[in-house]
Amino acid sequence: MLQNPPPKGNSRTARKEAGDSGTLPSEDQPDIQSSFLNDTLRFPPEGLQPSMKFNKSFTPKPPRKPKLERTSSLDELIWQRRRLFRMSQESVTDAAEVGSSTRSLQGSPPGWLRLASCGNHNQDPESLCSLCKASGTPHTGQGKFSLSNSCEKMSLCDKLPKVMPTRPPPTLELDGSFPALRTANRIDPDCADYRPCSRSLCTRAGSSWSDTKLHSRGMVCDNCSRASMKSAFSLLTPLRVRDVRSRSYLEGSLLASGALLGAEELNRYFPDRSIGIFVATWNMQGQKELPELLDDLLLPSDPDCAQDMYVIGIQEGCPDRREWEIRLQETLGPHYVMLHAAAHGVLYTSVFLRRDLIWFCSEVEYATVTTRIVSQIKTKGALGVCFTFFGTSFLFITSHFTSGDGKVSERVLDYNKTIQALALPRNIPDTNPYRSSPSDVTTRFDDVFWFGDFNFRLNEDREVVEQILSQGLETDMSKLLQRDQLLKEMDNGSIFKGFQEAPINFRPSYKFDIGRDTYDTTSKQRTPSYTDRVIFRCRNKGDILAVKYSSCLGMKTSDHRPVYGLFRVKVRPGRDNIPLAAGQFDRELYLIGIRRRITRELQKKRALKDQKGSTVCSVS
């Protein structure tokens, strides 16, 4: 026969006796304490301490009317808990999950079971033992007590064992078809039907993550390899098998989905459909000595970002052309590769491109024209390089015209011969043949950049030019440009028809004393002039925007100063039926340039370390 719980007065007595034993439960859990006492008295343990005394005035009351609903036994409750742990893959310390999974157990088990099954599973066993002492339950060395009929022996004072999943988590998807990647890279409109996924569930693993770090984050299991785990977390657009099977990109189209040169790839790399192009020209005067650093020329501080394409034209180049190209690669670094290099005597042209963009270029073609009467001496002439980038065709021409102050007509003849004799393009299709002319090569391309030593001078005496320069008008060269031969011929329409030039706000680039910032001090006393120029032409108005046009005064190894221009050029999508370069570049030059760059950095660090470690001692 089960005994009823004692009255309130007896419970106070028992609580007082428990307090005298020296172990009191926390004040924030009075209901658990009272429930524990009542349940203990309702189910007396076997080893009840005989020293525990009860009030003699205790009067038993008739038992309460039993509930009709069936109460789960302790075995069933434990089995349910184990089943929930076995099915769950999340952390057992999540308070929200534990609370939701044990909501069905509230009200059924006694107070001590609610304390053991709810809340934090890492409950301190000492607090449980103190609760046992407070309720009058004997505490043995093993910390066990027994209940009659429906209860088994269960440990409360020992630490609960860590719950581990009975089987490893399921293997990760190795095909790369993550919904988060599809929605993050909305390139293909067919991905619109994919279900969005939380970004926190599909975090990209950085390339610097080690295998140990992947294991510690639980991202690698025994059933999947670490290499495939790292490659699965990528920003590449997932490709579905049915799309690869059904599509053919042989001919291509301007609107073809997935075309290499199509609109989707163009928008992916250039959302504004414009690229940055750096164009420079420099007359080296045939000097063997090259500048130690080319950073001031190729990487000016303004603007902050580097350009996507670098085109450098040289006149009267140094004898060692390969060394010059290595210096360019070393300066631009590993982010750029040399797409093509061509030469015509001492005329050099080098085209560098960001290595991410080499797949979107067509084959590169070049042609040369000699303007001197004796063709064996290739110091004067033109060198043209052309290719297609996405759907926009480019032509870059480097020229060195006839020199002399009064030989303007000869320079005009050099221009006319160049546009007629430069046989380009050959295999690259014309993007707009209806606007092309067979007598002018510049009309066969969308964007044309013509740069070099044009040798046009200022029609003014040396003294007048120096007087104007001495006024310190560094940003206003209008007085000098009024006497410029090239601008006068362009206004008359006799040369460079359809071409434009950015405003000139720099000092004349010719002629300097080598190694100095002073103009010609020899007996010839040549007049300073703007002989080195960069001009451009585009089929569609507004496709080329000049961002900066200046000269590099720090390069003093020649009597010319390099002149460069920064441009933003609009690019249009193209077709895949053109001859592609297939990612070709000068690999040998790339490796040599990067190796030199690394060696230079190591030498700088070593010199700095030696400078810090050296000490100077003086003896007095």
Salt bridges, closest charged atoms under 4 A:
ASP39 OD1 - ARG42 NH1 2.73
GLU76 OE2 - ARG70 NH2 2.54
ASP188 OD2 - ARG247 NH1 3.27
ASP190 OD2 - ARG247 NH2 2.54
ASP193 OD2 - ARG240 NH1 3.92
ASP211 OD2 - ARG226 NH1 4.00
ASP211 OD1 - LYS230 NZ 3.09
ASP243 OD2 - ARG240 NE 3.03
ASP243 OD1 - ARG242 NH1 3.70
GLU265 OE2 - ARG268 NH1 3.82
ASP272 OD2 - ARG568 NH2 3.67
ASP308 OD1 - ARG354 NH1 3.72
GLU316 OE2 - HIS400 NE2 3.96
GLU323 OE2 - ARG327 NE 3.27
GLU323 OE2 - ARG596 NH1 2.71
GLU325 OE2 - ARG321 NE 2.93
GLU325 OE1 - ARG322 NH1 3.42
GLU330 OE2 - ARG600 NH1 3.62
ASP356 OD1 - ARG354 NH2 3.89
ASP405 OD1 - ARG457 NH1 2.78
ASP430 OD1 - ARG539 NH2 3.01
ASP440 OD2 - ARG537 NH1 3.79
ASP446 OD1 - ARG539 NH1 3.10
ASP453 OD2 - HIS400 NE2 3.24
ASP453 OD2 - HIS560 NE2 3.90
GLU460 OE1 - ARG483 NE 2.39
GLU466 OE2 - ARG462 NE 2.43
GLU474 OE2 - ARG507 NH1 3.36
ASP484 OD2 - ARG533 NH2 3.10
GLU501 OE2 - ARG533 NE 2.75
ASP517 OD2 - LYS556 NZ 3.25
ASP517 OD1 - ARG561 NH2 3.86
ASP520 OD2 - ARG526 NH1 3.86
ASP532 OD2 - HIS560 ND1 2.93
ASP543 OD2 - ARG572 NH1 2.79
ASP559 OD2 - LYS511 NZ 3.35
ASP559 OD1 - HIS560 NE2 3.85
ASP586 OD2 - ARG322 NH1 2.95
